[in-house]
């Protein structure tokens, strides 16, 4: 997913970096995180330490925070697309309640768009 958006000149480098880090961390969480935690060097069946739990909490909290930031941008993108096609052409699945929730994220989307000034670098 992230590779599809990278270097398109659509988003700021900071958002592309966030998206890339999120995908990396999400993949780690899904494929390796719990295996790493459960196969402790202390041995099978060892109760994790407070530090272990603090590390788990930090990693998951950061992953969730980044997921929310990215979700907000894409909800703003979706709303922008809907505005572009016109309200009369919205798919039946799109209801006003969802659109109302997405409105607050339109600025999140606009904030990560690359501007002409960004392209002069």
C-alpha positions in Angstrom: 0.0 0.0 0.0 2.6 2.5 1.0 4.7 1.8 -2.0 1.8 2.8 -4.2 1.7 6.3 -2.7 5.5 6.8 -2.4 7.2 9.2 -4.9 3.9 10.1 -6.5 4.4 13.7 -5.6 0.9 13.6 -4.1 1.9 13.6 -0.4 4.5 15.4 1.7 7.7 13.5 2.5 6.7 13.5 6.2 3.4 11.7 5.4 5.1 9.2 3.1 7.6 8.5 5.9 4.7 8.0 8.4 2.9 5.7 6.0 6.1 3.6 5.4 6.9 3.3 9.1 3.3 2.4 9.8 3.3 -0.4 7.2 6.6 -1.7 8.5 5.5 -1.7 12.2 2.1 -3.2 11.3 3.8 -6.0 9.5 6.1 -6.6 12.4 3.2 -6.6 14.8 1.2 -9.1 12.7 4.0 -11.4 11.8 6.7 -11.2 14.5 5.8 -9.1 17.5 4.1 -11.7 19.7 6.6 -14.5 18.7 9.4 -12.2 19.8 7.7 -11.5 23.1 6.6 -15.1 23.8 9.9 -16.7 23.0 11.7 -14.8 25.8 15.4 -15.4 26.4 14.4 -16.1 30.0 12.7 -19.3 28.9 9.2 -20.5 28.0 6.6 -19.8 30.6 8.5 -17.0 32.2 6.3 -14.1 33.3 7.1 -10.9 31.4 8.7 -8.1 33.4 7.1 -4.7 33.9 9.6 -3.4 31.4 8.4 -6.0 28.9 4.8 -4.8 29.4 5.8 -1.1 29.1 7.6 -1.9 25.8 4.5 -3.7 24.6 2.2 -0.8 25.6 4.5 1.8 24.0 4.7 -0.1 20.7 1.0 -0.8 20.4 0.1 2.7 21.5 2.3 4.2 18.8 1.0 1.8 16.2 -2.6 2.7 17.1 -1.8 6.5 17.1 -0.2 6.3 13.6 -3.1 4.2 12.3 -5.5 6.9 13.4 -3.5 9.6 11.8 -3.5 7.7 8.5 -7.1 6.8 8.8 -8.0 10.5 9.2 -6.1 11.4 6.1 -7.8 8.8 4.0 -11.2 9.7 5.3 -10.4 13.3 4.2 -9.3 12.0 0.9 -12.5 10.0 0.5 -14.6 13.1 1.3 -12.6 15.1 -1.2 -13.3 12.5 -3.9 -17.0 12.6 -3.0 -17.0 16.4 -3.3 -15.3 16.1 -6.7 -17.8 13.7 -8.2 -20.8 15.7 -6.8 -23.3 14.8 -4.2 -25.8 13.5 -6.8 -23.4 10.9 -7.9 -22.4 9.5 -4.5 -22.7 5.7 -4.3 -25.7 4.5 -2.4 -23.4 3.1 0.4 -22.3 6.6 1.3 -24.6 8.2 3.9 -24.7 11.7 5.4 -23.7 10.4 8.8 -20.4 9.0 7.5 -19.8 12.2 5.5 -20.4 14.3 8.5 -17.8 12.3 10.4 -15.3 12.6 7.6 -15.6 16.4 7.3 -13.4 16.9 10.3 -10.6 15.1 8.5 -10.7 17.1 5.3 -8.0 19.3 6.7 -5.9 16.3 7.7 -5.9 15.2 4.1 -5.1 18.7 2.8 -2.3 19.1 5.3 -0.3 16.2 3.8 -0.8 17.1 0.2 2.4 18.2 -1.5 2.3 21.8 -2.7 4.0 23.3 -5.7 6.5 24.8 -3.3 7.3 21.3 -2.0 8.2 20.2 -5.6 10.9 22.9 -6.0 13.3 21.0 -3.7 
